[in-house]
Amino acid sequence: MSRALLVLAPHTDDAELGCGGSIARLAEEGWDIHVAAFSNAEQSLPPGSPKDRLEREMRTALAELGVASSNIYQHHFPVRLFSENRQAILDTIIGLRNQVRPNMLMIPSSHDVHQDHSTVHREALRAFRECSIWGYELPWNHMVTETIGFMRLERRHVDRKMSALRCYESQMELARPYFQDEVMVGLAAVRGVQIKAPYAEAFEVLRSVI
């Protein structure tokens, strides 16, 4: 029986940064992967860029991870104003729940201090009660990190994650430090050491449904 994963990304690139290796592994194992981004983050583009540049980069990046184009959902809530659109975001998440009916949900961790990320986190918990929920880590947004759930990764999964991140040429131009290979590969290696695996991604386990 097919298993479905739904990843909620407040902004384009959050899914790849937070759980790109896990997406690559689960896609390889035959899971039906769905990714929803709630903003195309046009404010985070280099000057003069087309407004849809990050959206196009996201679609290319997710294809690198094995996500079908038909399973990518792009929404256009304004950055840093998610809390003002809380009900519309909840309604969007409920629509995704009813459409995808996932076995597993991946969302920003409860320790993520970014205001948009915390809104998506809270509204996802309101909407989902029937599936496992894991919170992915974006350490630059965290004061505290919980590492209770782990996804074992092989080097090929990490390499696919890095290939996906390199599709975000706009963010490379802006020299985002967390897009550097040594940061992402190093984090995956550290998480792997914690569970005696080559590499891993770590998660906050918010709900486990078996």
N, C-alpha and C positions, 0 to 999 in steps of 0.2 A: 504494500500500500504506500502510495506517495506521501511523503512528509513535507510540510510547508514551513518555511521560516519567513517571518516578516520583520524587517529592520526599519525602525523609525529614526530618521536623521533630521534633526532640526534644520540643518543647512546642508547644501551640497558639500561633499567630502567627509562629513562626520561618520558615515557608515564605513567608508574605506579606512579612515584613520582608526576608528574604534574597534572594528571587527572584520577588517578586510581579509585577514588570513582565515578566519572562521568561515566567512562567506565562500572563499575559494575551496576550502575543504568540504563543506557541506554540498556545494554545487557539484563537486567531483564525485561525491557519494550518492548523487541522484536526488537530493532535496530540491523542492520547488522553491526558489528564492525570490522574494519580493522586497523591494526597497522603496520607501516613500521619503522624499525630502520636502520639508515644509516651507523652504525659502530658497530662491536661487542666489541669494546673498550678493546681489549686484553691487552693493556698497563695498564689497571686498575685492573689487577688480582693479587692475592697474588703470590709470587714466587713459581714456580714449577707447576702452574695450567695449565691444557690443554687450548689451545688457544680458543677452542669453548665453554669454561665453561659458560661464560656470555650469549652466545646465547642459550644454553640449559636451563639456569636459567630463561631467559626471556620467553621462550615458556611455561615453567611450571607456571611462574607467571601470564602470560596472560590467561592461561587456568583457573586459579583461579578466574579471572574476567569475564569469560564467552566468551572469544575470541576463535573462532575455529582455529585450527592449520593451516588450508588452507588459513586463512585470516591474517597470519603473514608473513611479508616480511623482510628478513634480507639482508642487503647490507654491503659491506666491504670497505668503504672509510676510509683512514687513519685518526686517531684522530688528531685534531688540524691543519689539512691540508685541511679542506673542501673548504676553499676559493680558493685553487689551483685547485680544482676539481669542480668549480662552474657550468660549463656547463654540465658536466656529472650528477651532482646532479639535475640540472633543468630537464634534459632529463628523469631521473628516476622519478621525481615527475610528469611530464607530462604523463608518462606511467601509473603511479598509478591513476592519474585523469581519464584517458580514460578507465582504467579497472574497477575502483570502482564506479565512478560517484557519489560521496557522496553528501548528503544533507548538511552535516556539516563537517568542517575541524577543527582540533585542532592542533596548532603548538606552538613552543616556543614564548613567548611574545616578543614584539619589544624592551622591556627594558632589555632583557637577554644579558649580556655582554660577555658570552662565545662565542668565535669566531666560533665554529662549529654551535652553536645554532642560531647565527645571520645569518649565511649563509643559513641554512634551512628556517629560517623565510623569508628572502628576496626572495629566489627562489620560495617558496610557493606562495607568493603574486604575483609573475610574472605569475605563472601557473594557478591560480584559480581566476575566476571572477564571477562564476555563483552560488556559494554556500556561506552559512554563514561561517565565519572564526573567531574562538576564540583563543586567545593566553593564554596558561596556564602558571602559575607562578611557578618558582623555586627560592624562595626568596634569597637563598645564592648566586645567580648569578645576583641579581638585585640591582641597586642603587635606583630605583623608582619602585613602584608597582601600577598599576591601577586595581581597583576592581569595574568594571561597570557591568559585567555579572556574574551571580551566578548560580550554579547548586545545588539545594537543595538535601541534602543527609540524609538518616536515618542511625542509628548506624550500621545496617547490611552492608551498603555500605562501611562505613569506616572500618569495621572489615574485609571485603573482600579485601580492599586495603592493609591493614596491613598483611593479609595472603599472598597476592601477593608479598609484599616487603620482607617478611621473606624467600621467595624462593631464594632470592639473597644471598645465604650463603657466596659467595666470598666477597661481600661488607660488610656483617656482620663481617667476619673475619678481615677486614680492619678497622672496627669500624667507618664507615662513620656516622657522627653525624646526618645527615638528615634521616637516616634509623631508628632512635629511635622512638618507639611508641609515647612517649610524644611530640615529635616534630610534627609528622604528625597528630596525633589526636588533639593536641593543636591547630594547624593551622586550621584544619577543624572546631573545636569548635569556634574559633575566627571568621572565615568567616560566620559561622552559626549565631552568635550573631548579625552580621551586617544586617542580613535580617530576624531576629526573627525566625530562624529555628534551629533544633537540631545541624545540621552540614551542611557544604557547602564547595564547592570549588569555587574559584574566578577566573575570566578570564578577559583579555583585549578583548573587542569586536572590532574586526578589520573590520568586514563586517557583516551586518544582511540582509539576503534574506528570505523573507516570500512568 
